[in-house]
């Protein structure tokens, strides 16, 4: 039980983000994930075309 009390005490010390900051950060993460996925997809597509040409 002491451990749980200490955990709760430490959680009260945490500086939590407000809703606006959380949504903003989540949007940045989502946009970056989409951008990286598009980049990786384009690189994969390009390399598959290049390898297809080299194999022929």
Secondary structure, 3 states (H helix, E strand, C coil): CHHHHHHHHHHHHCCCCCHHHHHHHHHHHHHHHHHHHHHHHHHHHHHHHHHHHHHC
